[in-house]
Amino acid sequence: MSGTDLRIQKTYTALARAFTDLLKVRSFEQITVKELCDSAVVRTATFYNHFADKYEFADFVIRDILQRYHKDASDLSRLSGHAYYERLITDAFSILENNTDFLRSLASDSMLWSIAEVIRTSMHDELLAHLAADKAAGHNLSAEPELLTELIIGGIEQVVRWWFTDANPLPPEDLKKQVLDSILCLIS
């Protein structure tokens, strides 16, 4: 949102705040665009000038959360070896922990695929580039970087889905450690 006109930023902020508030009392499926706009004091026509529907808006909110994370994690690409993967997993789980209620509210059947796709697109290129660089630097990977990227991201997507739909089956610290250990075994 940072390069966006101030009026648009204020509109997005009002919509996101109203969306978060509504998700505390209603499921995503129950929220209508009109109700969202009324709560944000934004005209419905304005909403539709920026978003096709509430699903596109939810994607926007999730992407905004991830963009803020990427700004905070800008030094991630400078890390190498196990430190990179440890930071990647720690940061990913920080996003989940800091936004648990919001993401759980969206974790309905209609939004799980969308959340997974946002995770996939935000991580894919960076992870692939890092694995390719590791291979070029002579690290002995267990498989080609492309395959490892798909396995790692697919695994993370499924773990996130499982964690949200089964109401935290493991404490976050245990989950982080087990995912990290699994990734380190997979790439070695």
URWO-V142390 format. One record per helix or strand of 2 or more residues. SS is the DSSP state (a for helix, b for strand). FROM is the first residue (numbers start at 1). TO is the last residue. If there is no record, write none. Layout:
ss:from:to
SS:FROM:TO
SS:FROM:TO
This chain:
ss:from:to
a:6:23
a:28:30
a:33:40
a:44:50
a:54:72
a:74:78
a:81:98
a:100:106
a:109:136
a:145:165
a:172:187
